[in-house]
């Protein structure tokens, strides 16, 4: 049995600009087919528009209010919302609230900087 507490992982900044703390991934467990991390965006911040050619992601919002973009569609999101991000689809999330936006991010295969392609599109 493997149990890893989030406090055991140092936060790092992903290629898209969010602060992430790994919960379970290749660096701290035997997980090899997926990764789970907690991401945080301060008020007014947004990730860079990006896509992952190989990775399917799921975001699960824990706290705060956000505006999520998938392709050309934008939606308001908040605590309890789960968001499926298929491989290859451009996406971005912006904190539109007054408190930090915190969410879980599950990636399969596991998150990798090499599988993150930043987009050169206008952010709203």
C-alpha positions in Angstrom: 0.0 0.0 0.0 1.3 3.4 -0.9 0.1 6.6 0.8 1.6 10.0 0.1 0.6 13.1 1.9 0.6 16.3 -0.2 2.7 18.0 2.4 5.6 15.6 1.5 5.9 17.2 -1.9 7.5 20.6 -2.7 5.4 22.8 -5.0 6.7 23.5 -8.5 5.6 25.6 -11.4 4.4 23.8 -14.5 5.2 24.9 -18.0 1.7 26.5 -18.2 2.4 28.7 -15.2 0.3 27.1 -12.4 1.8 26.2 -9.0 1.5 22.4 -8.5 2.1 20.0 -5.7 2.4 16.4 -6.7 0.3 14.0 -4.6 1.1 10.8 -6.5 3.3 10.4 -9.6 6.5 8.8 -10.9 8.6 11.0 -8.6 7.2 9.9 -5.3 5.4 6.5 -5.9 5.3 3.5 -8.2 2.4 5.1 -10.2 3.3 4.7 -13.8 0.2 5.3 -15.8 -1.3 8.4 -14.2 -0.5 11.3 -11.9 -2.5 13.3 -9.4 -1.5 16.8 -8.3 -3.1 19.8 -6.6 -2.8 23.1 -8.5 -3.4 26.6 -7.2 -3.9 29.9 -9.0 -4.0 33.2 -7.1 -6.8 35.7 -7.7 -6.6 37.2 -11.2 -4.1 34.6 -12.4 -4.5 32.2 -15.4 -2.6 29.3 -16.8 -1.1 29.8 -20.3 -3.3 28.4 -23.0 -1.8 25.0 -23.8 -2.5 21.4 -24.9 -1.1 18.0 -24.3 -0.9 15.8 -27.4 -0.8 12.5 -25.5 -2.3 13.2 -22.1 -6.0 13.1 -21.0 -6.6 15.3 -18.0 -9.3 15.7 -15.4 -9.6 18.8 -13.3 -11.6 18.7 -10.1 -12.3 22.0 -8.4 -11.8 22.2 -4.7 -12.2 25.9 -3.9 -12.5 29.3 -5.6 -14.2 30.4 -8.8 -12.8 30.0 -12.3 -13.4 30.4 -16.0 -12.4 27.3 -18.0 -11.6 27.3 -21.6 -11.7 24.1 -23.8 -11.0 24.9 -27.4 -13.1 28.0 -28.2 -15.6 27.4 -25.4 -15.5 29.2 -22.1 -17.5 28.1 -19.0 -17.8 29.3 -15.4 -16.6 26.7 -12.9 -16.5 26.2 -9.2 -16.1 23.8 -6.3 -17.4 20.3 -7.1 -17.0 20.7 -10.8 -15.1 18.0 -12.7 -13.7 18.9 -16.1 -12.6 16.4 -18.8 -9.8 17.6 -21.0 -9.2 15.2 -24.0 -5.7 14.8 -25.4 -4.7 17.5 -27.9 -7.5 20.0 -26.9 -6.2 23.5 -26.1 -7.3 24.6 -22.6 -6.8 27.3 -20.0 -8.2 28.2 -16.6 -8.4 31.6 -15.0 -9.1 32.5 -11.4 -12.0 35.0 -11.5 -12.6 35.1 -7.7 -11.2 36.8 -4.7 -9.6 33.7 -3.2 -7.1 31.2 -4.5 -8.5 28.7 -7.1 -7.5 25.2 -6.0 -8.1 22.1 -8.1 -6.9 18.5 -8.4 -5.4 17.5 -11.7 -5.3 13.9 -12.8 -3.2 13.1 -15.9 -2.9 9.8 -17.9 -0.2 9.2 -18.9 1.5 11.2 -16.1 2.2 14.9 -16.5 5.3 15.7 -18.4 6.7 19.1 -19.4 7.6 17.6 -22.8 3.9 16.9 -23.5 2.9 20.5 -22.9 2.6 22.8 -25.9 1.9 26.5 -25.2 -0.5 28.1 -27.6 0.0 31.6 -29.1 -3.7 32.7 -28.8 -5.2 35.7 -27.1 -6.3 35.1 -23.5 -9.7 36.5 -22.3 
